[in-house]
Amino acid sequence: MRRLSNMGNSEKFRMAKVSSIQRRATQKVLNVNAEVEIGSNAGRVWSLLNEEGTKSVKEIIKRTKFSELEIYLSVGWLAREGKLNFEEQNNEMYLSLK
């Protein structure tokens, strides 16, 4: 591979453009993978609530072993679909299915 300092400007531009395209393609793949993972996690949260009824967010984290971020992304997904009820009790959020 040639050193960057030995390349002409047009060759540097072409390499930068290819690199930019590769970064965008990689980002699209990561976005698709993240969307699939969030949807899958949301399905697991929905199944838990469907099988066991109302749960606190802390209980859901313990049962699913998801990180707090994964739980909130999953809850956001389900909330956007209009599938959740929210209730606050003693400064703790409880979730149930509609």
C-alpha positions in Angstrom: 0.0 0.0 0.0 1.3 3.4 -0.9 2.0 6.0 1.8 -0.4 8.9 1.9 2.4 11.4 1.5 3.4 9.8 -1.8 -0.1 10.1 -3.4 -1.4 12.8 -5.6 -4.4 14.9 -4.6 -6.8 13.1 -6.9 -5.8 9.8 -5.5 -6.1 11.1 -1.9 -9.6 12.4 -2.8 -10.7 9.1 -4.3 -9.5 7.2 -1.2 -11.3 9.6 1.1 -14.5 9.3 -0.9 -14.3 5.4 -0.8 -13.6 5.6 2.9 -16.6 7.9 3.4 -18.9 5.5 1.4 -17.6 2.6 3.5 -18.3 4.4 6.7 -21.9 5.3 5.6 -22.5 1.7 4.6 -21.1 0.4 7.9 -23.3 2.9 9.8 -26.4 1.7 7.9 -25.6 -1.9 8.8 -25.2 -1.0 12.4 -28.5 0.9 12.4 -30.3 -2.0 10.9 -28.7 -4.4 13.4 -29.6 -2.1 16.3 -33.2 -1.8 15.1 -33.5 -5.6 14.9 -31.9 -6.0 18.4 -34.2 -3.4 19.9 -37.3 -5.0 18.3 -36.2 -8.4 19.6 -35.6 -7.1 23.1 -39.0 -5.3 23.0 -40.5 -8.7 22.1 -38.9 -10.3 25.1 -40.2 -7.5 27.4 -43.7 -7.9 25.9 -43.6 -11.6 26.4 -42.6 -11.2 30.1 -45.4 -8.7 30.7 -47.9 -10.9 28.8 -47.0 -14.0 30.9 -46.5 -12.4 34.3 -48.5 -9.2 34.3 -47.4 -5.8 35.7 -43.7 -5.4 36.5 -41.5 -2.6 37.7 -38.7 -1.5 35.4 -36.3 -2.9 38.0 -38.0 -6.3 37.9 -37.8 -6.3 34.2 -34.1 -5.5 34.2 -33.5 -8.4 36.7 -35.7 -10.9 34.7 -34.3 -10.1 31.2 -30.7 -9.3 32.3 -30.9 -6.4 29.8 -29.0 -3.2 30.6 -31.0 -0.2 31.6 -30.4 1.4 28.2 -31.7 -1.8 26.5 -34.8 -1.7 28.7 -35.6 1.9 28.0 -35.1 1.4 24.2 -37.4 -1.6 24.4 -40.0 0.3 26.4 -39.8 3.2 24.0 -40.4 0.8 21.1 -43.5 -0.8 22.8 -44.8 2.6 23.9 -44.5 3.9 20.3 -46.6 1.0 19.3 -49.2 1.9 22.0 -48.8 -1.4 23.8 -47.9 -0.3 27.3 -49.6 1.2 30.3 -47.4 3.2 32.7 -48.0 3.7 36.4 -45.8 5.3 39.0 -45.9 3.9 42.6 -43.5 5.0 45.3 -41.2 6.7 42.9 -40.9 3.5 40.8 -42.3 3.0 37.3 -44.5 -0.1 36.7 -45.4 -1.3 33.2 -48.3 -3.5 32.0 -49.8 -4.4 28.6 -52.8 -2.5 27.3 
